Amino acid sequence: MRVASLRWKLSPESVRETPDLQGVYSLWDKADCVYIGHTPWNLSLRDRLRELLVLQQDGAIEASHFTWETTPTPKTREAELISLWTEKSGKLPRYNRGDSPMPQAKGCVTDLRAKA
């Protein structure tokens, strides 16, 4: 069973409340979805969002909020969400594009970002 969240402010407190489970997440810059990602096999939503919080605090990425969804098939669900967003908006989220400054997830075997 999937469980999805409402939009949370990207802050240490909110990240601490995120489940320690596999899933997908979206980063938002106000009302604009800027990244859709999945957890690699060895990281949870909480772990991955902690990494992204550091990037946000360092100014490497611009994100104000996040959402998450638990799923046993994170890569598949990520592809579905990217497809839905692209269909709706006509473009990939900012950090899912091939020229994105978003670094690959630590411990992730491959960079599964969609290429523009």
Phi and psi restraints in degrees (range 20) as a CNS / XPLOR table:
assign (resid 1 and name C) (resid 2 and name N)
       (resid 2 and name CA) (resid 2 and name C) 1.0 -84.2 20.0 2
assign (resid 2 and name N) (resid 2 and name CA)
       (resid 2 and name C) (resid 3 and name N) 1.0 145.1 20.0 2
assign (resid 2 and name C) (resid 3 and name N)
       (resid 3 and name CA) (resid 3 and name C) 1.0 -127.9 20.0 2
assign (resid 3 and name N) (resid 3 and name CA)
       (resid 3 and name C) (resid 4 and name N) 1.0 128.5 20.0 2
assign (resid 3 and name C) (resid 4 and name N)
       (resid 4 and name CA) (resid 4 and name C) 1.0 -118.4 20.0 2
assign (resid 4 and name N) (resid 4 and name CA)
       (resid 4 and name C) (resid 5 and name N) 1.0 153.2 20.0 2
assign (resid 4 and name C) (resid 5 and name N)
       (resid 5 and name CA) (resid 5 and name C) 1.0 -102.5 20.0 2
assign (resid 5 and name N) (resid 5 and name CA)
       (resid 5 and name C) (resid 6 and name N) 1.0 166.9 20.0 2
assign (resid 5 and name C) (resid 6 and name N)
       (resid 6 and name CA) (resid 6 and name C) 1.0 -81.0 20.0 2
assign (resid 6 and name N) (resid 6 and name CA)
       (resid 6 and name C) (resid 7 and name N) 1.0 -179.0 20.0 2
assign (resid 6 and name C) (resid 7 and name N)
       (resid 7 and name CA) (resid 7 and name C) 1.0 -78.3 20.0 2
assign (resid 7 and name N) (resid 7 and name CA)
       (resid 7 and name C) (resid 8 and name N) 1.0 129.5 20.0 2
assign (resid 7 and name C) (resid 8 and name N)
       (resid 8 and name CA) (resid 8 and name C) 1.0 -114.2 20.0 2
assign (resid 8 and name N) (resid 8 and name CA)
       (resid 8 and name C) (resid 9 and name N) 1.0 145.9 20.0 2
assign (resid 8 and name C) (resid 9 and name N)
       (resid 9 and name CA) (resid 9 and name C) 1.0 -66.1 20.0 2
assign (resid 9 and name N) (resid 9 and name CA)
       (resid 9 and name C) (resid 10 and name N) 1.0 136.6 20.0 2
assign (resid 9 and name C) (resid 10 and name N)
       (resid 10 and name CA) (resid 10 and name C) 1.0 -77.1 20.0 2
assign (resid 10 and name N) (resid 10 and name CA)
       (resid 10 and name C) (resid 11 and name N) 1.0 93.1 20.0 2
assign (resid 10 and name C) (resid 11 and name N)
       (resid 11 and name CA) (resid 11 and name C) 1.0 -144.2 20.0 2
assign (resid 11 and name N) (resid 11 and name CA)
       (resid 11 and name C) (resid 12 and name N) 1.0 160.4 20.0 2
assign (resid 11 and name C) (resid 12 and name N)
       (resid 12 and name CA) (resid 12 and name C) 1.0 -56.6 20.0 2
assign (resid 12 and name N) (resid 12 and name CA)
       (resid 12 and name C) (resid 13 and name N) 1.0 -39.4 20.0 2
assign (resid 12 and name C) (resid 13 and name N)
       (resid 13 and name CA) (resid 13 and name C) 1.0 -63.8 20.0 2
assign (resid 13 and name N) (resid 13 and name CA)
       (resid 13 and name C) (resid 14 and name N) 1.0 -45.1 20.0 2
assign (resid 13 and name C) (resid 14 and name N)
       (resid 14 and name CA) (resid 14 and name C) 1.0 -67.3 20.0 2
assign (resid 14 and name N) (resid 14 and name CA)
       (resid 14 and name C) (resid 15 and name N) 1.0 -40.6 20.0 2
assign (resid 14 and name C) (resid 15 and name N)
       (resid 15 and name CA) (resid 15 and name C) 1.0 -63.3 20.0 2
assign (resid 15 and name N) (resid 15 and name CA)
       (resid 15 and name C) (resid 16 and name N) 1.0 -38.8 20.0 2
assign (resid 15 and name C) (resid 16 and name N)
       (resid 16 and name CA) (resid 16 and name C) 1.0 -60.2 20.0 2
assign (resid 16 and name N) (resid 16 and name CA)
       (resid 16 and name C) (resid 17 and name N) 1.0 -29.4 20.0 2
assign (resid 16 and name C) (resid 17 and name N)
       (resid 17 and name CA) (resid 17 and name C) 1.0 -83.4 20.0 2
assign (resid 17 and name N) (resid 17 and name CA)
       (resid 17 and name C) (resid 18 and name N) 1.0 -5.5 20.0 2
assign (resid 17 and name C) (resid 18 and name N)
       (resid 18 and name CA) (resid 18 and name C) 1.0 -75.6 20.0 2
assign (resid 18 and name N) (resid 18 and name CA)
       (resid 18 and name C) (resid 19 and name N) 1.0 142.5 20.0 2
assign (resid 18 and name C) (resid 19 and name N)
       (resid 19 and name CA) (resid 19 and name C) 1.0 -61.4 20.0 2
assign (resid 19 and name N) (resid 19 and name CA)
       (resid 19 and name C) (resid 20 and name N) 1.0 148.5 20.0 2
assign (resid 19 and name C) (resid 20 and name N)
       (resid 20 and name CA) (resid 20 and name C) 1.0 -90.9 20.0 2
assign (resid 20 and name N) (resid 20 and name CA)
       (resid 20 and name C) (resid 21 and name N) 1.0 56.2 20.0 2
assign (resid 20 and name C) (resid 21 and name N)
       (resid 21 and name CA) (resid 21 and name C) 1.0 -133.5 20.0 2
assign (resid 21 and name N) (resid 21 and name CA)
       (resid 21 and name C) (resid 22 and name N) 1.0 167.4 20.0 2
assign (resid 21 and name C) (resid 22 and name N)
       (resid 22 and name CA) (resid 22 and name C) 1.0 -73.6 20.0 2
assign (resid 22 and name N) (resid 22 and name CA)
       (resid 22 and name C) (resid 23 and name N) 1.0 150.1 20.0 2
assign (resid 22 and name C) (resid 23 and name N)
       (resid 23 and name CA) (resid 23 and name C) 1.0 173.4 20.0 2
assign (resid 23 and name N) (resid 23 and name CA)
       (resid 23 and name C) (resid 24 and name N) 1.0 -162.0 20.0 2
assign (resid 23 and name C) (resid 24 and name N)
       (resid 24 and name CA) (resid 24 and name C) 1.0 -123.4 20.0 2
assign (resid 24 and name N) (resid 24 and name CA)
       (resid 24 and name C) (resid 25 and name N) 1.0 159.5 20.0 2
assign (resid 24 and name C) (resid 25 and name N)
       (resid 25 and name CA) (resid 25 and name C) 1.0 -147.2 20.0 2
assign (resid 25 and name N) (resid 25 and name CA)
       (resid 25 and name C) (resid 26 and name N) 1.0 157.9 20.0 2
assign (resid 25 and name C) (resid 26 and name N)
       (resid 26 and name CA) (resid 26 and name C) 1.0 -128.7 20.0 2
assign (resid 26 and name N) (resid 26 and name CA)
       (resid 26 and name C) (resid 27 and name N) 1.0 138.7 20.0 2
assign (resid 26 and name C) (resid 27 and name N)
       (resid 27 and name CA) (resid 27 and name C) 1.0 -102.3 20.0 2
assign (resid 27 and name N) (resid 27 and name CA)
       (resid 27 and name C) (resid 28 and name N) 1.0 142.1 20.0 2
assign (resid 27 and name C) (resid 28 and name N)
       (resid 28 and name CA) (resid 28 and name C) 1.0 -126.5 20.0 2
assign (resid 28 and name N) (resid 28 and name CA)
       (resid 28 and name C) (resid 29 and name N) 1.0 141.0 20.0 2
assign (resid 28 and name C) (resid 29 and name N)
       (resid 29 and name CA) (resid 29 and name C) 1.0 -112.4 20.0 2
assign (resid 29 and name N) (resid 29 and name CA)
       (resid 29 and name C) (resid 30 and name N) 1.0 94.7 20.0 2
assign (resid 29 and name C) (resid 30 and name N)
       (resid 30 and name CA) (resid 30 and name C) 1.0 60.6 20.0 2
assign (resid 30 and name N) (resid 30 and name CA)
       (resid 30 and name C) (resid 31 and name N) 1.0 -114.6 20.0 2
assign (resid 30 and name C) (resid 31 and name N)
       (resid 31 and name CA) (resid 31 and name C) 1.0 -95.7 20.0 2
assign (resid 31 and name N) (resid 31 and name CA)
       (resid 31 and name C) (resid 32 and name N) 1.0 2.2 20.0 2
assign (resid 31 and name C) (resid 32 and name N)
       (resid 32 and name CA) (resid 32 and name C) 1.0 -104.0 20.0 2
assign (resid 32 and name N) (resid 32 and name CA)
       (resid 32 and name C) (resid 33 and name N) 1.0 123.8 20.0 2
assign (resid 32 and name C) (resid 33 and name N)
       (resid 33 and name CA) (resid 33 and name C) 1.0 -71.4 20.0 2
assign (resid 33 and name N) (resid 33 and name CA)
       (resid 33 and name C) (resid 34 and name N) 1.0 122.7 20.0 2
assign (resid 33 and name C) (resid 34 and name N)
       (resid 34 and name CA) (resid 34 and name C) 1.0 -109.6 20.0 2
assign (resid 34 and name N) (resid 34 and name CA)
       (resid 34 and name C) (resid 35 and name N) 1.0 -13.3 20.0 2
assign (resid 34 and name C) (resid 35 and name N)
       (resid 35 and name CA) (resid 35 and name C) 1.0 -162.5 20.0 2
assign (resid 35 and name N) (resid 35 and name CA)
       (resid 35 and name C) (resid 36 and name N) 1.0 138.5 20.0 2
assign (resid 35 and name C) (resid 36 and name N)
       (resid 36 and name CA) (resid 36 and name C) 1.0 -124.0 20.0 2
assign (resid 36 and name N) (resid 36 and name CA)
       (resid 36 and name C) (resid 37 and name N) 1.0 125.2 20.0 2
assign (resid 36 and name C) (resid 37 and name N)
       (resid 37 and name CA) (resid 37 and name C) 1.0 -139.8 20.0 2
assign (resid 37 and name N) (resid 37 and name CA)
       (resid 37 and name C) (resid 38 and name N) 1.0 172.6 20.0 2
assign (resid 37 and name C) (resid 38 and name N)
       (resid 38 and name CA) (resid 38 and name C) 1.0 -127.2 20.0 2
assign (resid 38 and name N) (resid 38 and name CA)
       (resid 38 and name C) (resid 39 and name N) 1.0 162.7 20.0 2
assign (resid 38 and name C) (resid 39 and name N)
       (resid 39 and name CA) (resid 39 and name C) 1.0 -84.1 20.0 2
assign (resid 39 and name N) (resid 39 and name CA)
       (resid 39 and name C) (resid 40 and name N) 1.0 132.7 20.0 2
assign (resid 39 and name C) (resid 40 and name N)
       (resid 40 and name CA) (resid 40 and name C) 1.0 -67.5 20.0 2
assign (resid 40 and name N) (resid 40 and name CA)
       (resid 40 and name C) (resid 41 and name N) 1.0 168.0 20.0 2
assign (resid 40 and name C) (resid 41 and name N)
       (resid 41 and name CA) (resid 41 and name C) 1.0 -56.3 20.0 2
assign (resid 41 and name N) (resid 41 and name CA)
       (resid 41 and name C) (resid 42 and name N) 1.0 -27.3 20.0 2
assign (resid 41 and name C) (resid 42 and name N)
       (resid 42 and name CA) (resid 42 and name C) 1.0 -106.8 20.0 2
assign (resid 42 and name N) (resid 42 and name CA)
       (resid 42 and name C) (resid 43 and name N) 1.0 10.3 20.0 2
assign (resid 42 and name C) (resid 43 and name N)
       (resid 43 and name CA) (resid 43 and name C) 1.0 -129.7 20.0 2
assign (resid 43 and name N) (resid 43 and name CA)
       (resid 43 and name C) (resid 44 and name N) 1.0 148.4 20.0 2
assign (resid 43 and name C) (resid 44 and name N)
       (resid 44 and name CA) (resid 44 and name C) 1.0 -96.1 20.0 2
assign (resid 44 and name N) (resid 44 and name CA)
       (resid 44 and name C) (resid 45 and name N) 1.0 173.6 20.0 2
assign (resid 44 and name C) (resid 45 and name N)
       (resid 45 and name CA) (resid 45 and name C) 1.0 -55.4 20.0 2
assign (resid 45 and name N) (resid 45 and name CA)
       (resid 45 and name C) (resid 46 and name N) 1.0 -45.7 20.0 2
assign (resid 45 and name C) (resid 46 and name N)
       (resid 46 and name CA) (resid 46 and name C) 1.0 -60.4 20.0 2
assign (resid 46 and name N) (resid 46 and name CA)
       (resid 46 and name C) (resid 47 and name N) 1.0 -45.5 20.0 2
assign (resid 46 and name C) (resid 47 and name N)
       (resid 47 and name CA) (resid 47 and name C) 1.0 -59.5 20.0 2
assign (resid 47 and name N) (resid 47 and name CA)
       (resid 47 and name C) (resid 48 and name N) 1.0 -49.3 20.0 2
assign (resid 47 and name C) (resid 48 and name N)
       (resid 48 and name CA) (resid 48 and name C) 1.0 -65.7 20.0 2
assign (resid 48 and name N) (resid 48 and name CA)
       (resid 48 and name C) (resid 49 and name N) 1.0 -41.1 20.0 2
assign (resid 48 and name C) (resid 49 and name N)
       (resid 49 and name CA) (resid 49 and name C) 1.0 -67.5 20.0 2
assign (resid 49 and name N) (resid 49 and name CA)
       (resid 49 and name C) (resid 50 and name N) 1.0 -30.6 20.0 2
assign (resid 49 and name C) (resid 50 and name N)
       (resid 50 and name CA) (resid 50 and name C) 1.0 -62.3 20.0 2
assign (resid 50 and name N) (resid 50 and name CA)
       (resid 50 and name C) (resid 51 and name N) 1.0 -43.2 20.0 2
assign (resid 50 and name C) (resid 51 and name N)
       (resid 51 and name CA) (resid 51 and name C) 1.0 -60.8 20.0 2
assign (resid 51 and name N) (resid 51 and name CA)
       (resid 51 and name C) (resid 52 and name N) 1.0 -43.5 20.0 2
assign (resid 51 and name C) (resid 52 and name N)
       (resid 52 and name CA) (resid 52 and name C) 1.0 -70.3 20.0 2
assign (resid 52 and name N) (resid 52 and name CA)
       (resid 52 and name C) (resid 53 and name N) 1.0 -32.4 20.0 2
assign (resid 52 and name C) (resid 53 and name N)
       (resid 53 and name CA) (resid 53 and name C) 1.0 -61.8 20.0 2
assign (resid 53 and name N) (resid 53 and name CA)
       (resid 53 and name C) (resid 54 and name N) 1.0 -41.1 20.0 2
assign (resid 53 and name C) (resid 54 and name N)
       (resid 54 and name CA) (resid 54 and name C) 1.0 -62.1 20.0 2
assign (resid 54 and name N) (resid 54 and name CA)
       (resid 54 and name C) (resid 55 and name N) 1.0 -43.8 20.0 2
assign (resid 54 and name C) (resid 55 and name N)
       (resid 55 and name CA) (resid 55 and name C) 1.0 -61.8 20.0 2
assign (resid 55 and name N) (resid 55 and name CA)
       (resid 55 and name C) (resid 56 and name N) 1.0 -39.5 20.0 2
assign (resid 55 and name C) (resid 56 and name N)
       (resid 56 and name CA) (resid 56 and name C) 1.0 -67.2 20.0 2
assign (resid 56 and name N) (resid 56 and name CA)
       (resid 56 and name C) (resid 57 and name N) 1.0 -44.0 20.0 2
assign (resid 56 and name C) (resid 57 and name N)
       (resid 57 and name CA) (resid 57 and name C) 1.0 -66.8 20.0 2
assign (resid 57 and name N) (resid 57 and name CA)
       (resid 57 and name C) (resid 58 and name N) 1.0 -31.0 20.0 2
assign (resid 57 and name C) (resid 58 and name N)
       (resid 58 and name CA) (resid 58 and name C) 1.0 -81.0 20.0 2
assign (resid 58 and name N) (resid 58 and name CA)
       (resid 58 and name C) (resid 59 and name N) 1.0 -6.1 20.0 2
assign (resid 58 and name C) (resid 59 and name N)
       (resid 59 and name CA) (resid 59 and name C) 1.0 81.5 20.0 2
assign (resid 59 and name N) (resid 59 and name CA)
       (resid 59 and name C) (resid 60 and name N) 1.0 10.2 20.0 2
assign (resid 59 and name C) (resid 60 and name N)
       (resid 60 and name CA) (resid 60 and name C) 1.0 -73.6 20.0 2
assign (resid 60 and name N) (resid 60 and name CA)
       (resid 60 and name C) (resid 61 and name N) 1.0 -29.8 20.0 2
assign (resid 60 and name C) (resid 61 and name N)
       (resid 61 and name CA) (resid 61 and name C) 1.0 -133.3 20.0 2
assign (resid 61 and name N) (resid 61 and name CA)
       (resid 61 and name C) (resid 62 and name N) 1.0 154.7 20.0 2
assign (resid 61 and name C) (resid 62 and name N)
       (resid 62 and name CA) (resid 62 and name C) 1.0 -107.2 20.0 2
assign (resid 62 and name N) (resid 62 and name CA)
       (resid 62 and name C) (resid 63 and name N) 1.0 113.8 20.0 2
assign (resid 62 and name C) (resid 63 and name N)
       (resid 63 and name CA) (resid 63 and name C) 1.0 -152.6 20.0 2
assign (resid 63 and name N) (resid 63 and name CA)
       (resid 63 and name C) (resid 64 and name N) 1.0 135.4 20.0 2
assign (resid 63 and name C) (resid 64 and name N)
       (resid 64 and name CA) (resid 64 and name C) 1.0 -108.9 20.0 2
assign (resid 64 and name N) (resid 64 and name CA)
       (resid 64 and name C) (resid 65 and name N) 1.0 -27.0 20.0 2
assign (resid 64 and name C) (resid 65 and name N)
       (resid 65 and name CA) (resid 65 and name C) 1.0 -142.3 20.0 2
assign (resid 65 and name N) (resid 65 and name CA)
       (resid 65 and name C) (resid 66 and name N) 1.0 168.9 20.0 2
assign (resid 65 and name C) (resid 66 and name N)
       (resid 66 and name CA) (resid 66 and name C) 1.0 -147.0 20.0 2
assign (resid 66 and name N) (resid 66 and name CA)
       (resid 66 and name C) (resid 67 and name N) 1.0 158.7 20.0 2
assign (resid 66 and name C) (resid 67 and name N)
       (resid 67 and name CA) (resid 67 and name C) 1.0 -128.5 20.0 2
assign (resid 67 and name N) (resid 67 and name CA)
       (resid 67 and name C) (resid 68 and name N) 1.0 161.6 20.0 2
assign (resid 67 and name C) (resid 68 and name N)
       (resid 68 and name CA) (resid 68 and name C) 1.0 -144.3 20.0 2
assign (resid 68 and name N) (resid 68 and name CA)
       (resid 68 and name C) (resid 69 and name N) 1.0 161.4 20.0 2
assign (resid 68 and name C) (resid 69 and name N)
       (resid 69 and name CA) (resid 69 and name C) 1.0 -148.7 20.0 2
assign (resid 69 and name N) (resid 69 and name CA)
       (resid 69 and name C) (resid 70 and name N) 1.0 128.5 20.0 2
assign (resid 69 and name C) (resid 70 and name N)
       (resid 70 and name CA) (resid 70 and name C) 1.0 -81.8 20.0 2
assign (resid 70 and name N) (resid 70 and name CA)
       (resid 70 and name C) (resid 71 and name N) 1.0 144.5 20.0 2
assign (resid 70 and name C) (resid 71 and name N)
       (resid 71 and name CA) (resid 71 and name C) 1.0 -163.4 20.0 2
assign (resid 71 and name N) (resid 71 and name CA)
       (resid 71 and name C) (resid 72 and name N) 1.0 144.8 20.0 2
assign (resid 71 and name C) (resid 72 and name N)
       (resid 72 and name CA) (resid 72 and name C) 1.0 -78.0 20.0 2
assign (resid 72 and name N) (resid 72 and name CA)
       (resid 72 and name C) (resid 73 and name N) 1.0 -8.0 20.0 2
assign (resid 72 and name C) (resid 73 and name N)
       (resid 73 and name CA) (resid 73 and name C) 1.0 -127.0 20.0 2
assign (resid 73 and name N) (resid 73 and name CA)
       (resid 73 and name C) (resid 74 and name N) 1.0 69.9 20.0 2
assign (resid 73 and name C) (resid 74 and name N)
       (resid 74 and name CA) (resid 74 and name C) 1.0 -59.8 20.0 2
assign (resid 74 and name N) (resid 74 and name CA)
       (resid 74 and name C) (resid 75 and name N) 1.0 -42.7 20.0 2
assign (resid 74 and name C) (resid 75 and name N)
       (resid 75 and name CA) (resid 75 and name C) 1.0 -64.7 20.0 2
assign (resid 75 and name N) (resid 75 and name CA)
       (resid 75 and name C) (resid 76 and name N) 1.0 -42.3 20.0 2
assign (resid 75 and name C) (resid 76 and name N)
       (resid 76 and name CA) (resid 76 and name C) 1.0 -65.1 20.0 2
assign (resid 76 and name N) (resid 76 and name CA)
       (resid 76 and name C) (resid 77 and name N) 1.0 -44.4 20.0 2
assign (resid 76 and name C) (resid 77 and name N)
       (resid 77 and name CA) (resid 77 and name C) 1.0 -66.9 20.0 2
assign (resid 77 and name N) (resid 77 and name CA)
       (resid 77 and name C) (resid 78 and name N) 1.0 -37.4 20.0 2
assign (resid 77 and name C) (resid 78 and name N)
       (resid 78 and name CA) (resid 78 and name C) 1.0 -58.3 20.0 2
assign (resid 78 and name N) (resid 78 and name CA)
       (resid 78 and name C) (resid 79 and name N) 1.0 -47.0 20.0 2
assign (resid 78 and name C) (resid 79 and name N)
       (resid 79 and name CA) (resid 79 and name C) 1.0 -60.2 20.0 2
assign (resid 79 and name N) (resid 79 and name CA)
       (resid 79 and name C) (resid 80 and name N) 1.0 -40.5 20.0 2
assign (resid 79 and name C) (resid 80 and name N)
       (resid 80 and name CA) (resid 80 and name C) 1.0 -62.3 20.0 2
assign (resid 80 and name N) (resid 80 and name CA)
       (resid 80 and name C) (resid 81 and name N) 1.0 -46.1 20.0 2
assign (resid 80 and name C) (resid 81 and name N)
       (resid 81 and name CA) (resid 81 and name C) 1.0 -66.8 20.0 2
assign (resid 81 and name N) (resid 81 and name CA)
       (resid 81 and name C) (resid 82 and name N) 1.0 -39.5 20.0 2
assign (resid 81 and name C) (resid 82 and name N)
       (resid 82 and name CA) (resid 82 and name C) 1.0 -63.0 20.0 2
assign (resid 82 and name N) (resid 82 and name CA)
       (resid 82 and name C) (resid 83 and name N) 1.0 -42.4 20.0 2
assign (resid 82 and name C) (resid 83 and name N)
       (resid 83 and name CA) (resid 83 and name C) 1.0 -62.4 20.0 2
assign (resid 83 and name N) (resid 83 and name CA)
       (resid 83 and name C) (resid 84 and name N) 1.0 -45.0 20.0 2
assign (resid 83 and name C) (resid 84 and name N)
       (resid 84 and name CA) (resid 84 and name C) 1.0 -61.9 20.0 2
assign (resid 84 and name N) (resid 84 and name CA)
       (resid 84 and name C) (resid 85 and name N) 1.0 -44.1 20.0 2
assign (resid 84 and name C) (resid 85 and name N)
       (resid 85 and name CA) (resid 85 and name C) 1.0 -64.3 20.0 2
assign (resid 85 and name N) (resid 85 and name CA)
       (resid 85 and name C) (resid 86 and name N) 1.0 -43.8 20.0 2
assign (resid 85 and name C) (resid 86 and name N)
       (resid 86 and name CA) (resid 86 and name C) 1.0 -64.2 20.0 2
assign (resid 86 and name N) (resid 86 and name CA)
       (resid 86 and name C) (resid 87 and name N) 1.0 -40.8 20.0 2
assign (resid 86 and name C) (resid 87 and name N)
       (resid 87 and name CA) (resid 87 and name C) 1.0 -62.3 20.0 2
assign (resid 87 and name N) (resid 87 and name CA)
       (resid 87 and name C) (resid 88 and name N) 1.0 -41.4 20.0 2
assign (resid 87 and name C) (resid 88 and name N)
       (resid 88 and name CA) (resid 88 and name C) 1.0 -72.4 20.0 2
assign (resid 88 and name N) (resid 88 and name CA)
       (resid 88 and name C) (resid 89 and name N) 1.0 -44.5 20.0 2
assign (resid 88 and name C) (resid 89 and name N)
       (resid 89 and name CA) (resid 89 and name C) 1.0 -100.4 20.0 2
assign (resid 89 and name N) (resid 89 and name CA)
       (resid 89 and name C) (resid 90 and name N) 1.0 -16.6 20.0 2
assign (resid 89 and name C) (resid 90 and name N)
       (resid 90 and name CA) (resid 90 and name C) 1.0 83.7 20.0 2
assign (resid 90 and name N) (resid 90 and name CA)
       (resid 90 and name C) (resid 91 and name N) 1.0 4.5 20.0 2
assign (resid 90 and name C) (resid 91 and name N)
       (resid 91 and name CA) (resid 91 and name C) 1.0 -154.9 20.0 2
assign (resid 91 and name N) (resid 91 and name CA)
       (resid 91 and name C) (resid 92 and name N) 1.0 160.0 20.0 2
assign (resid 91 and name C) (resid 92 and name N)
       (resid 92 and name CA) (resid 92 and name C) 1.0 -72.5 20.0 2
assign (resid 92 and name N) (resid 92 and name CA)
       (resid 92 and name C) (resid 93 and name N) 1.0 152.8 20.0 2
assign (resid 92 and name C) (resid 93 and name N)
       (resid 93 and name CA) (resid 93 and name C) 1.0 -57.6 20.0 2
assign (resid 93 and name N) (resid 93 and name CA)
       (resid 93 and name C) (resid 94 and name N) 1.0 150.1 20.0 2
assign (resid 93 and name C) (resid 94 and name N)
       (resid 94 and name CA) (resid 94 and name C) 1.0 -45.8 20.0 2
assign (resid 94 and name N) (resid 94 and name CA)
       (resid 94 and name C) (resid 95 and name N) 1.0 -49.7 20.0 2
assign (resid 94 and name C) (resid 95 and name N)
       (resid 95 and name CA) (resid 95 and name C) 1.0 -90.0 20.0 2
assign (resid 95 and name N) (resid 95 and name CA)
       (resid 95 and name C) (resid 96 and name N) 1.0 2.0 20.0 2
assign (resid 95 and name C) (resid 96 and name N)
       (resid 96 and name CA) (resid 96 and name C) 1.0 -93.0 20.0 2
assign (resid 96 and name N) (resid 96 and name CA)
       (resid 96 and name C) (resid 97 and name N) 1.0 -3.0 20.0 2
assign (resid 96 and name C) (resid 97 and name N)
       (resid 97 and name CA) (resid 97 and name C) 1.0 -78.1 20.0 2
assign (resid 97 and name N) (resid 97 and name CA)
       (resid 97 and name C) (resid 98 and name N) 1.0 154.3 20.0 2
assign (resid 97 and name C) (resid 98 and name N)
       (resid 98 and name CA) (resid 98 and name C) 1.0 -58.0 20.0 2
assign (resid 98 and name N) (resid 98 and name CA)
       (resid 98 and name C) (resid 99 and name N) 1.0 -27.7 20.0 2
assign (resid 98 and name C) (resid 99 and name N)
       (resid 99 and name CA) (resid 99 and name C) 1.0 -95.2 20.0 2
assign (resid 99 and name N) (resid 99 and name CA)
       (resid 99 and name C) (resid 100 and name N) 1.0 18.5 20.0 2
assign (resid 99 and name C) (resid 100 and name N)
       (resid 100 and name CA) (resid 100 and name C) 1.0 -68.0 20.0 2
assign (resid 100 and name N) (resid 100 and name CA)
       (resid 100 and name C) (resid 101 and name N) 1.0 143.2 20.0 2
assign (resid 100 and name C) (resid 101 and name N)
       (resid 101 and name CA) (resid 101 and name C) 1.0 -80.9 20.0 2
assign (resid 101 and name N) (resid 101 and name CA)
       (resid 101 and name C) (resid 102 and name N) 1.0 -2.7 20.0 2
assign (resid 101 and name C) (resid 102 and name N)
       (resid 102 and name CA) (resid 102 and name C) 1.0 -64.3 20.0 2
assign (resid 102 and name N) (resid 102 and name CA)
       (resid 102 and name C) (resid 103 and name N) 1.0 119.8 20.0 2
assign (resid 102 and name C) (resid 103 and name N)
       (resid 103 and name CA) (resid 103 and name C) 1.0 -73.2 20.0 2
assign (resid 103 and name N) (resid 103 and name CA)
       (resid 103 and name C) (resid 104 and name N) 1.0 157.6 20.0 2
assign (resid 103 and name C) (resid 104 and name N)
       (resid 104 and name CA) (resid 104 and name C) 1.0 -65.1 20.0 2
assign (resid 104 and name N) (resid 104 and name CA)
       (resid 104 and name C) (resid 105 and name N) 1.0 145.7 20.0 2
assign (resid 104 and name C) (resid 105 and name N)
       (resid 105 and name CA) (resid 105 and name C) 1.0 -61.7 20.0 2
assign (resid 105 and name N) (resid 105 and name CA)
       (resid 105 and name C) (resid 106 and name N) 1.0 138.0 20.0 2
assign (resid 105 and name C) (resid 106 and name N)
       (resid 106 and name CA) (resid 106 and name C) 1.0 -61.1 20.0 2
assign (resid 106 and name N) (resid 106 and name CA)
       (resid 106 and name C) (resid 107 and name N) 1.0 133.3 20.0 2
assign (resid 106 and name C) (resid 107 and name N)
       (resid 107 and name CA) (resid 107 and name C) 1.0 80.7 20.0 2
assign (resid 107 and name N) (resid 107 and name CA)
       (resid 107 and name C) (resid 108 and name N) 1.0 -1.8 20.0 2
assign (resid 107 and name C) (resid 108 and name N)
       (resid 108 and name CA) (resid 108 and name C) 1.0 -82.4 20.0 2
assign (resid 108 and name N) (resid 108 and name CA)
       (resid 108 and name C) (resid 109 and name N) 1.0 128.5 20.0 2
assign (resid 108 and name C) (resid 109 and name N)
       (resid 109 and name CA) (resid 109 and name C) 1.0 -66.7 20.0 2
assign (resid 109 and name N) (resid 109 and name CA)
       (resid 109 and name C) (resid 110 and name N) 1.0 -40.1 20.0 2
assign (resid 109 and name C) (resid 110 and name N)
       (resid 110 and name CA) (resid 110 and name C) 1.0 -132.1 20.0 2
assign (resid 110 and name N) (resid 110 and name CA)
       (resid 110 and name C) (resid 111 and name N) 1.0 156.9 20.0 2
assign (resid 110 and name C) (resid 111 and name N)
       (resid 111 and name CA) (resid 111 and name C) 1.0 -89.1 20.0 2
assign (resid 111 and name N) (resid 111 and name CA)
       (resid 111 and name C) (resid 112 and name N) 1.0 107.6 20.0 2
assign (resid 111 and name C) (resid 112 and name N)
       (resid 112 and name CA) (resid 112 and name C) 1.0 -95.5 20.0 2
assign (resid 112 and name N) (resid 112 and name CA)
       (resid 112 and name C) (resid 113 and name N) 1.0 15.3 20.0 2
assign (resid 112 and name C) (resid 113 and name N)
       (resid 113 and name CA) (resid 113 and name C) 1.0 -62.1 20.0 2
assign (resid 113 and name N) (resid 113 and name CA)
       (resid 113 and name C) (resid 114 and name N) 1.0 144.5 20.0 2
assign (resid 113 and name C) (resid 114 and name N)
       (resid 114 and name CA) (resid 114 and name C) 1.0 -66.6 20.0 2
assign (resid 114 and name N) (resid 114 and name CA)
       (resid 114 and name C) (resid 115 and name N) 1.0 142.9 20.0 2
assign (resid 114 and name C) (resid 115 and name N)
       (resid 115 and name CA) (resid 115 and name C) 1.0 -99.1 20.0 2
assign (resid 115 and name N) (resid 115 and name CA)
       (resid 115 and name C) (resid 116 and name N) 1.0 134.0 20.0 2
